Structure formats: structure tokens, C-alpha cells
Amino acid sequence: MALNLVVCLKQIPNPDLQFQIAPDGKDIKRDSLNYKLNGADEYALEEAVRIKEKNGGRVVALTLGPKRVEPMLREALAKGADEAVRVSLDDPAAFDVGRNARILAATIKTLPYDLVLTGVQSDDYGNSATGGLVAGLLGLPHASVVTRVAVRSGGLEVACELEGGLERVYSLPLPALLTIQFGANTPRYAPLPAIMKAARQPIKEVDPEALGLTGWDSVPLPYSFDVVGLAPPSAKGHAEMVTGPVADQAKRLAQLLREKGFVRR
């Protein structure tokens, strides 16, 4: 059964960087940052391409963001997406997950879709909310923290990760939305010919007017949202570096565990 798949991607600052707070205290300094595809979204993209390869269909890679997100979309095209769509949101931080979800949902409504995939969470904010919000706005059944997807007659069978190594298996009708867990698959590397081809492919740009919005501030929300401030976490203690021979390190570690109450004997 061929499916129209939409996979929502997010570009994040490279987490290996050292971040500094911007002068206004409400964002990080972004002038010299480099960006990458959000970790969980790599697995969502790979899952979408695998479903297409096994069952037929088409994959659309969708994102919100300024012009700088386009290399990420070309990476998605090189890895198997058939079309790339960028909603031109010139908000470098885009903290407001509710507004983001409404914009994504409004865009998805303009596309043919049977299955929408997102990563389980973003590496920068970690809300784990976008997928569920988009599903609610579109009125779709959804499953979160998905580790396995199989297309069945009339729908999907999905496995969701639970605590303690357990999993829950669901049957879902289509259309549906899934948030894909880290490690659900092994993301592929894009071959050079695919990278060269992707560099020439057009990226569709969607403006607010195309979604029936006169501007991003007109996105209807039942709340007001503002960032009060950002600050690095305060130091709460000091690390003790245990040195010396391995046997002495082991003895010191055992002593510390007893002193801290982790071992009671």
C-alpha cells in the first residue's frame, strides 16, 4: 500500500558548541553558530524512507525556519525524501511549541498525507510536545516513542518503548502521526550522486499568506508566551577526581558510595 508520508524536521545548533547568552538574556548568541539536523528527526526521516522503499509512496520533508535550514532539507532529499518544503519562519529561537505546531499543522493540511512522522523530541528544548500537538490539531490518532512500524491492511502496527525495557504494540488506522524514538533504525549516509542531485532540486517555500495567515503573530493561540530569561545552570558542588592505582581508585569509590548513602552495609 503506497503512502504519502510527511516527515517534520528541525534544525538545531550543534550541541558540541559552547553557548553564550545573548545580551537581551532571552536567547543564545547565534551569530557564529553552526547547525545540524535534530538527532531524533534523523530516525524519523530514515523510518519514512524505509516505509516508502518497502510499500511505495512519497516522502515530503517539512520544516519551519529561515533560509539557513535549506542545507538540512537538501540532506533529507539526498537520503531519500522526494520533496522538501520550508515554511519561512524568521524566528531564530522559535521557543513557542504551540505556535510551531499550529503552523506545521496548517502546512500539512495543504499536502497529501497518510502518515506524519516526527522525532520523539528536540535536542535543544526537549519538550516532546510537537508531534502530539500536531496530531491533536489535525485530529489524527498517534503513538509516541515508536521503535518499530509495520504497514498492515487498513493501517499500522507500531511498537512503543516503555520503561524497564518493555514495549506496547498498537494498531492504528490511517491517516496517523508517529513520533520516532532514538535508535529505532540506523540512519543511512547519503551517497555522493544523491548529494549532487539534491543540490539541484528545488525547495518549496511556503509563506504565511498561503496558509491563510497574515503574519505569524496572527496564529491563533489560547495563551500568551514569552521567554523571561536564559541562564546557565548554577554550580551545585565540586567534583572529586580520584587518581592513583586502579585498586586505590576502587577503594575510594566504594568509600564515597557508602558515605553518600548509595550502599548500605
DRENLOGU-9877 format. One record per residue: chain; x, y, z of N, C-alpha, C, O in turn. Coordinates in steps of 0.05 Angstrom, whole numbers. Layout:
# residues N
REC   cadena      n_X      n_Y      n_Z     ca_X     ca_Y     ca_Z      c_X      c_Y      c_Z      o_X      o_Y      o_Z
REC        A        X        Y        Z        X        Y        Z        X        Y        Z        X        Y        Z
...
//
This chain:
# residues 265
REC   cadena      n_X      n_Y      n_Z     ca_X     ca_Y     ca_Z      c_X      c_Y      c_Z      o_X      o_Y      o_Z
REC        A       17      -24        0        0        0        0       18       25        0       32       30       20
REC        A       17       40      -22       33       64      -24       23       86       -6       -2       90       -4
REC        A       41      100        7       33      120       27       45      147       20       68      148       10
REC        A       30      168       25       41      195       25       51      201       53       35      202       72
REC        A       77      205       56       90      209       82      100      237       84      113      247       66
REC        A       95      250      107      107      276      113      124      273      138      114      263      159
REC        A      149      281      137      166      279      160      175      307      168      186      322      152
REC        A      169      314      193      175      341      203      203      341      215      210      325      232
REC        A      220      360      206      248      361      214      253      388      227      240      408      222
REC        A      273      388      245      281      412      259      311      415      257      326      396      261
REC        A      320      440      252      349      446      252      356      457      280      342      475      289
REC        A      377      447      292      385      456      319      414      465      319      429      456      302
REC        A      422      482      337      450      488      340      466      463      347      457      447      363
REC        A      490      461      335      506      438      341      511      436      371      523      454      383
REC        A      502      414      384      504      412      414      533      410      424      537      413      448
REC        A      553      406      406      580      405      415      592      432      420      615      434      430
REC        A      578      453      413      588      480      415      586      490      444      570      480      460
REC        A      601      511      450      599      525      475      580      549      471      586      566      454
REC        A      557      550      485      538      571      480      541      594      499      550      591      522
REC        A      534      618      490      535      642      506      507      655      505      494      653      485
REC        A      500      668      527      474      681      529      475      707      514      494      722      516
REC        A      454      713      498      453      738      483      449      761      502      441      758      525
REC        A      456      786      493      455      809      511      427      814      523      425      824      545
REC        A      406      807      508      379      811      520      371      790      540      350      792      553
REC        A      387      769      543      382      748      562      360      729      555      352      713      572
REC        A      350      730      531      327      714      523      333      693      502      315      679      493
REC        A      358      691      493      366      671      474      396      668      476      409      682      491
REC        A      406      649      461      435      646      459      446      663      436      431      670      418
REC        A      471      669      436      484      683      414      485      664      390      496      642      392
REC        A      475      673      368      473      655      345      490      664      321      490      651      300
REC        A      505      686      324      520      697      301      539      677      289      542      675      265
REC        A      554      662      306      575      645      295      568      615      299      587      599      298
REC        A      543      608      303      536      580      307      535      565      281      530      577      260
REC        A      540      539      283      533      522      260      511      503      270      508      497      294
REC        A      496      493      250      471      478      257      472      450      245      487      445      227
REC        A      454      433      255      452      406      246      423      396      248      407      409      261
REC        A      418      374      235      391      361      237      388      350      266      405      337      276
REC        A      365      355      277      358      345      304      361      315      305      353      301      286
REC        A      373      304      326      380      276      328      357      257      323      359      239      307
REC        A      335      261      338      312      242      335      299      244      308      288      225      298
REC        A      301      268      295      289      271      269      304      255      247      293      248      227
REC        A      330      250      252      345      232      234      331      205      232      329      193      211
REC        A      323      195      255      309      169      256      281      170      243      273      151      230
REC        A      268      193      247      241      196      234      244      197      204      228      184      189
REC        A      264      211      194      269      212      165      276      184      154      265      176      134
REC        A      293      170      168      301      143      159      277      125      159      273      109      140
REC        A      260      127      179      236      109      180      217      115      157      206       97      145
REC        A      214      141      151      197      149      128      207      137      102      192      127       86
REC        A      233      139       98      245      129       73      243       99       71      237       88       50
REC        A      247       85       94      244       56       94      215       47       88      211       28       73
REC        A      196       61       99      168       55       93      162       58       64      149       42       52
REC        A      172       80       52      168       85       24      182       63        7      169       53      -12
REC        A      206       56       14      220       35       -1      206        8        0      207       -7      -19
REC        A      194        2       23      181      -24       26      153      -25       14      144      -45        4
REC        A      138       -2       16      110       -3        9      103       15      -14       80       15      -24
REC        A      122       31      -23      116       50      -44      106       76      -32       97       77       -9
REC        A      106       97      -48       95      122      -38      114      145      -43      131      145      -61
REC        A      111      166      -26      126      191      -30      131      203       -3      114      203       15
REC        A      156      214        1      164      227       26      168      257       21      183      265        4
REC        A      154      273       37      158      302       37      172      310       63      162      304       85
REC        A      195      323       61      209      334       85      200      362       90      201      379       72
REC        A      190      368      114      178      393      121      192      406      145      198      392      164
REC        A      197      432      144      210      445      166      200      474      168      190      485      148
REC        A      203      486      191      200      515      195      227      527      199      245      515      211
REC        A      231      551      188      256      564      193      265      584      172      252      585      151
REC        A      286      598      177      298      617      157      313      602      136      314      577      135
REC        A      326      617      118      340      606       95      361      586      103      367      568       88
REC        A      373      590      127      395      572      135      387      543      138      405      526      140
REC        A      361      537      139      353      509      143      354      493      117      351      468      117
REC        A      358      506       94      356      492       69      378      470       65      371      450       53
REC        A      403      474       74      421      451       73      411      426       87      416      404       77
REC        A      397      429      109      385      406      123      364      393      105      363      368      104
REC        A      348      409       91      328      397       73      341      383       49      332      362       40
REC        A      363      394       40      378      380       18      390      354       27      392      335       12
REC        A      398      353       52      408      328       64      385      308       64      390      284       58
REC        A      361      317       71      338      299       71      332      288       43      326      265       39
REC        A      334      306       23      330      298       -5      351      277      -13      344      257      -27
REC        A      376      281       -5      397      263      -12      394      236        1      403      216       -9
REC        A      379      235       24      375      210       38      349      196       31      342      175       42
REC        A      334      207       11      311      193        2      285      207        1      265      197       -9
REC        A      283      232       12      259      247       10      254      255      -19      273      260      -34
REC        A      229      257      -27      222      264      -54      217      294      -58      220      304      -80
REC        A      210      308      -37      204      336      -39      211      349      -12      210      337        9
REC        A      220      375      -14      227      390       10      210      415       11      207      429       -9
REC        A      199      421       35      182      444       39      193      460       63      196      449       85
REC        A      197      486       59      206      503       81      185      524       86      178      540       67
REC        A      174      526      110      156      547      118      174      570      128      189      566      147
REC        A      172      593      115      191      615      121      185      628      147      171      649      148
REC        A      196      617      168      192      628      196      219      640      204      238      626      210
REC        A      220      667      205      245      680      211      247      686      241      252      709      250
REC        A      243      665      257      246      667      286      269      648      293      265      624      294
REC        A      293      658      298      316      641      302      314      622      326      326      600      325
REC        A      298      629      347      296      612      370      271      595      369      273      571      375
REC        A      248      606      360      223      591      357      217      574      382      212      550      380
REC        A      217      587      405      212      573      430      183      563      433      179      542      445
REC        A      164      577      420      136      572      425      126      547      411      119      548      387
REC        A      126      524      425      119      499      412       90      498      403       84      485      383
REC        A       73      513      417       45      513      408       41      527      382       27      518      364
REC        A       55      550      378       53      564      353       66      547      331       55      545      309
REC        A       89      535      336      102      519      316       84      496      307       82      491      283
REC        A       71      483      326       54      461      319       30      470      302       22      456      283
REC        A       19      493      307       -3      503      291        6      510      263       -9      505      244
REC        A       30      521      260       40      527      233       45      501      218       38      499      194
REC        A       57      481      231       62      456      218       36      443      210       33      433      187
REC        A       16      443      228       -9      430      221      -23      444      198      -34      431      180
REC        A      -22      471      197      -34      486      175      -20      479      149      -33      478      128
REC        A        6      475      150       21      468      125       15      439      117       10      434       93
REC        A       14      421      135        8      393      129      -19      390      116      -23      373       98
REC        A      -38      407      124      -65      406      112      -64      412       82      -83      404       67
REC        A      -44      426       73      -42      433       44      -28      411       28      -26      413        4
REC        A      -18      390       42       -4      368       29      -20      343       30      -36      339       48
REC        A      -16      325       10      -28      298       13      -13      283       34       12      282       33
REC        A      -27      270       53      -13      255       74      -30      232       83      -54      234       87
REC        A      -16      210       87      -28      186      101      -15      182      128      -27      172      147
REC        A       11      189      130       26      185      154       45      208      158       60      215      140
REC        A       45      220      183       62      241      190       82      231      211       73      218      230
REC        A      107      236      208      128      227      227      143      251      238      149      270      223
REC        A      149      250      263      167      269      276      187      254      293      183      230      299
REC        A      208      267      301      225      256      322      211      257      349      193      273      353
REC        A      220      240      368      207      239      394      210      265      409      192      272      425
REC        A      232      280      405      236      305      418      259      320      405      273      308      388
REC        A      262      345      411      284      361      400      307      361      420      303      360      444
REC        A      332      361      409      355      360      426      359      387      441      372      387      462
REC        A      349      409      431      354      435      444      333      441      466      341      449      487
REC        A      307      436      461      287      443      481      276      419      496      268      421      519
REC        A      275      396      482      267      371      496      238      371      505      232      358      525
REC        A      220      386      492      192      387      501      177      361      496      158      355      511
REC        A      184      346      475      169      322      468      139      328      463      122      311      469
REC        A      133      352      453      106      361      451       96      365      423       72      363      417
REC        A      114      371      404      106      379      377       89      358      363       68      364      352
REC        A       98      333      364       84      312      350       55      309      360       36      308      345
REC        A       52      307      387       26      304      398        8      328      393      -16      324      388
REC        A       19      352      393        3      376      387       -7      376      358      -30      382      353
REC        A       11      369      340        4      368      312      -18      347      307      -37      352      292
REC        A      -15      324      320      -35      303      317      -62      313      327      -83      308      315
REC        A      -63      327      350      -88      337      360     -100      358      342     -125      358      338
REC        A      -84      376      331      -94      396      313     -105      385      287     -124      396      276
REC        A      -93      363      278     -103      350      254     -124      329      259     -136      318      240
REC        A     -129      323      284     -149      303      291     -140      275      284     -156      258      275
REC        A     -114      269      287     -102      243      279      -97      225      303      -90      235      324
REC        A     -102      199      300      -91      181      321      -61      182      320      -49      185      299
REC        A      -49      178      343      -19      180      343       -8      161      365      -21      154      384
REC        A       18      154      361       33      139      380       60      152      384       71      162      364
REC        A       70      152      408       96      165      414      117      145      423      111      123      431
REC        A      142      153      420      165      137      427      164      110      412      168       89      423
REC        A      160      112      386      157       89      369      184       78      361      202       92      353
REC        A      187       51      364      212       38      357      209       19      333      229       11      321
REC        A      184       13      325      180       -5      302      154        1      289      134        6      302
REC        A      154        1      262      130        8      247      126      -13      225      145      -20      211
REC        A      102      -24      223       95      -42      201       69      -34      189       49      -28      204
REC        A       68      -32      163       43      -25      149       26      -50      146       35      -70      134
REC        A        2      -49      155      -17      -72      153      -40      -64      136      -44      -40      130
REC        A      -57      -83      130      -81      -77      114      -99      -58      130     -109      -64      151
REC        A     -103      -34      119     -120      -15      131     -108        2      153     -121       19      164
REC        A      -82       -2      159      -70       15      180      -41        7      186      -26       -2      169
REC        A      -34       11      211       -6        7      220       -6      -10      245      -25      -11      261
REC        A       16      -25      249       23      -37      275       48      -25      284       68      -25      270
REC        A       48      -13      308       72        1      318       79       -8      346       61      -15      361
REC        A      104       -9      352      114      -16      379      125       10      392      140       24      379
REC        A      116       15      416      125       39      431      141       31      456      133       12      470
REC        A      163       45      460      181       38      482      169       47      509      159       70      511
REC        A      169       30      528      161       36      556      185       34      574      207       25      566
REC        A      181       41      599      203       39      619      210       10      624      193       -8      621
REC        A      234        5      633      242      -21      641      246      -41      619      245      -65      623
REC        A      250      -31      594      255      -49      572      230      -61      560      231      -79      543
REC        A      206      -52      569      181      -63      559      173      -47      534      183      -25      529
REC        A      154      -58      519      142      -44      496      112      -50      495      103      -71      503
REC        A       98      -31      483       69      -35      479       64      -34      449       75      -16      435
REC        A       48      -52      439       43      -54      410       14      -44      405       -5      -53      418
REC        A       12      -26      386      -14      -14      379      -21      -20      350       -4      -25      333
REC        A      -47      -20      345      -57      -19      317      -70        8      313      -86       16      330
REC        A      -62       22      292      -72       48      287      -84       50      259      -73       38      240
REC        A     -107       63      255     -117       68      228     -101       91      216      -88      106      229
REC        A     -103       93      190      -92      115      175     -114      134      167     -136      126      163
REC        A     -107      160      165      -81      173      170      -74      174      200      -92      172      217
REC        A      -48      177      205      -39      176      233      -13      192      235       -2      201      215
REC        A       -4      197      260       21      210      266       37      194      286       25      184      305
REC        A       63      191      281       81      177      299      104      194      306      115      209      290
REC        A      113      192      332      139      204      339      159      182      343      154      163      358
REC        A      181      184      329      201      162      327      222      165      348      233      187      352
REC        A      228      143      362      248      143      384      276      141      372      281      130      351
REC        A      295      151      388      324      147      382      329      117      379      319      101      395
REC        A      346      109      360      354       81      358      333       63      345      337       39      344
REC        A      311       74      334      291       58      321      302       44      296      291       24      287
REC        A      323       55      284      335       45      260      363       54      258      374       65      278
REC        A      376       50      236      403       61      232      402       80      209      400       72      186
REC        A      404      106      214      402      126      192      425      122      172      447      115      179
REC        A      418      125      147      437      120      125      454      144      120      447      167      128
REC        A      476      140      106      492      161       96      483      166       67      476      148       52
REC        A      484      191       59      476      198       32      499      193       13      521      203       18
REC        A      495      178       -9      517      175      -29      522      200      -44      504      217      -47
REC        A      546      203      -55      554      227      -69      536      234      -92      528      258      -95
REC        A      528      215     -109      509      223     -131      483      234     -121      472      253     -133
REC        A      473      223      -99      448      233      -87      452      262      -76      434      278      -79
REC        A      475      267      -64      481      294      -54      482      314      -77      471      336      -75
REC        A      495      306      -99      497      324     -122      469      329     -134      463      352     -142
REC        A      453      308     -136      426      312     -146      409      330     -128      394      347     -138
REC        A      411      326     -102      396      342      -83      403      371      -84      386      389      -79
REC        A      428      377      -91      437      405      -92      423      420     -115      422      444     -114
REC        A      412      405     -134      399      418     -157      368      418     -154      354      432     -170
REC        A      358      404     -134      329      402     -132      317      427     -119      329      439     -101
REC        A      294      435     -128      281      459     -116      270      453      -88      263      430      -82
REC        A      270      474      -72      257      472      -46      233      490      -46      235      514      -52
REC        A      210      479      -40      185      495      -40      184      512      -15      188      503        7
REC        A      179      538      -19      177      557        3      148      565        7      135      573      -12
REC        A      139      563       32      111      570       38      111      595       55      125      597       75
REC        A       95      614       47       92      640       61       67      639       79       49      623       74
REC        A       65      656       98       41      656      116       15      660      100       -5      647      107
REC        A       15      676       80       -9      681       65      -20      656       52      -44      652       49
REC        A       -2      637       45      -11      612       32      -26      594       52      -40      576       44
REC        A      -22      600       78      -35      584       99      -60      598      110      -72      590      129
REC        A      -67      621       98      -89      636      108      -82      654      131     -100      662      146
REC        A      -56      659      135      -47      676      157      -35      701      146      -22      701      126
REC        A      -41      724      159      -29      749      150       -2      754      162       12      773      154
REC        A        6      738      181       32      740      194       33      721      217       13      710      226
REC        A       57      715      227       60      694      247       46      703      273       38      686      289
REC        A       44      729      278       30      738      302        1      732      302      -13      733      322
REC        A      -10      726      277      -38      720      275      -45      691      280      -69      683      279
REC        A      -25      674      286      -31      646      291      -47      644      317      -38      654      338
REC        A      -72      633      315      -89      633      339      -78      615      361      -72      592      357
REC        A      -76      627      385      -66      612      408      -84      619      433      -93      641      435
REC        A      -89      599      450     -105      604      473      -89      614      497      -98      613      520
REC        A      -65      624      492      -47      632      514      -28      653      504      -26      657      479
REC        A      -13      666      521        9      684      514       35      670      523       36      657      543
REC        A       56      674      507       81      661      512      104      681      510      104      696      491
REC        A      122      680      529      145      697      527      168      684      543      162      670      563
REC        A      192      689      535      215      679      549      224      699      570      230      722      562
REC        A      224      692      595      232      710      616      262      714      615      271      737      618
REC        A      277      692      612      306      695      611      319      668      610      308      648      618
REC        A      343      668      600      360      644      599      384      648      618      394      671      621
REC        A      393      627      630      417      628      647      430      601      648      416      580      647
REC        A      456      600      649      469      574      652      463      562      679      457      577      698
REC        A      463      535      682      456      523      708      477      531      729      501      532      723
REC        A      468      535      753      486      543      774      501      518      784      490      496      786
REC        A      526      522      791      543      501      802      532      493      830      528      510      847
REC        A      528      467      834      517      458      860      537      443      877      531      435      899
REC        A      561      439      867      581      425      882      607      423      867      610      435      846
REC        A      625      407      877      651      404      864      657      374      860      651      357      876
REC        A      668      369      837      675      341      830      702      333      844      720      350      847
REC        A      703      309      853      728      299      864      741      280      844      729      260      836
REC        A      764      286      835      779      269      816      794      248      831      812      254      847
REC        A      788      222      827      801      200      841      824      191      824      820      182      801
REC        A      848      193      834      872      186      819      886      163      833      878      153      854
REC        A      909      155      822      925      134      834      920      107      821      906      105      801
REC        A      932       86      832      928       59      822      899       51      821      883       61      837
REC        A      892       32      803      864       24      800      852       13      826      829       19      832
REC        A      868       -2      840      858      -14      865      851        8      885      831        7      899
REC        A      868       29      887      863       51      905      838       67      896      823       76      912
REC        A      835       70      870      812       85      859      786       69      867      766       82      875
REC        A      787       43      864      763       27      870      756       29      900      733       31      907
REC        A      776       29      917      771       31      946      759       59      952      740       61      968
REC        A      770       80      940      760      107      945      731      110      935      714      122      948
REC        A      726       98      912      699       99      901      679       85      919      657       95      924
REC        A      686       61      929      669       46      947      664       62      972      642       63      983
REC        A      685       76      983      682       92     1007      662      115     1002      645      121     1018
REC        A      665      129      978      647      151      971      618      141      969      600      155      978
REC        A      614      118      957      587      108      954      574      102      981      550      107      985
REC        A      590       92     1000      580       87     1027      574      114     1041      553      116     1055
REC        A      592      133     1038      588      159     1052      564      173     1041      550      187     1057
REC        A      558      171     1015      535      184     1003      509      169     1007      488      178      999
REC        A      510      145     1019      486      130     1024      476      113     1001      454      102     1002
REC        A      493      109      980      484       92      958      488       63      964      474       46      952
REC        A      505       57      983      509       29      991      506       27     1021      518       43     1036
REC        A      489        9     1030      484        6     1059      492      -22     1067      479      -42     1059
REC        A      513      -24     1083      523      -50     1092      532      -48     1120      541      -68     1132
//
